[in-house]
Amino acid sequence: MLKRLFYFKAIYLQSKPSKVPKYTPGAGLEGTEKPLPAKFDWRDKDVVTEVRNQGMCGGCWAFSVVGIVESVYAIKRKFLEKLSVQQVIDCSYNNSGCHGGSTVTALSWLNQVLIS
């Protein structure tokens, strides 16, 4: 039992140091002379929909995909469109609906739907 716990910890709970540089207020963005803002919040730009409650459904995978697609669309098109999480849960057939799923599989399904 201890061996399995050690294996699980080594594979899934291992922390790796990040090499991302620390934020410095007033530092410039690479390639520009413009300094970074002290505060930036996408909610102020009206490109994020409200927080949704998934209730008893294990559909966090669908909620996150829909939220990302909504925001990317709003940033690109300058219009925030609220999309249907339920459609992704119901129609992304390679996932398990409210019993779990994969964001990668949902994005793959969405990509196929948009190309068709």
C-alpha angles and dihedrals in degrees: 000000000000090000091055091047091051090048092050091048093048093050105036108021101042113127118217121197115246122232093205110129117248116255114257116193111237094019115139125247110249110266095019137074093220114110121233115258118255088232132024125176124173089209088068088057093054094237099118125075122220121279111273127213114229091192112193093341117108091217101123087126090062095041092054094047093049092047092052094047091048092052096045090049091048093049092049100038100031090233127101110220119187108224131198117264089183091061091055091047092049101039106035089091098183089065128071101242112225090357094071141283148182127270089212092054091046092051090048090052091047091050091053091049092051094047095047 
